[in-house]
């Protein structure tokens, strides 16, 4: 498959108005925090299970199938009613389970979020809470570190990432 052209680290830093050697300034970090907000995974209010299950029956296609089942009851077609109700029930169960798995995946991502990050700011290397990272921050990773945000690699030597929580891949994946 054809590869898309890569944006080099220097050009990416220029587009983000950042400096790979010195990082961002304190004033610029404050401005970007105000503009972009904190580096957090948004966690919404938890929806009760009964509401998530009920939501599975609000799709137009499902409502049409339920109407067809009602018509089949009136026409005295019990086999059709059983088949339609079984299909609607299976669809609702699969949708409910899928949503619950997605919710659990978000919970796992939230738990895996790195609490602290090493960054280069004002020309010095410092450690900050990961939620204070902003676009353009120069993040420094070492062996065993959790990746604190979406990052573009400027320089990497034999970097591998363990992505099993996201992809199910059992082996670390090489990054460049």
Secondary structure, DSSP 8 states (H G I E B T S, - for coil): --------HHHHHHHTT--TTT-B-HHHHHHHHHHH--S---------HHHHHHHTT-SHHHHHHHHHHHHHHHHT-HHHHHHHHHHHHHHHHHHHHHHHHHHHHHHHHHHHS-SEEEEEETTEEEEEEGGG--TT-EEE--TT----S----S--SSEEE--HHHH--SS-EEE-
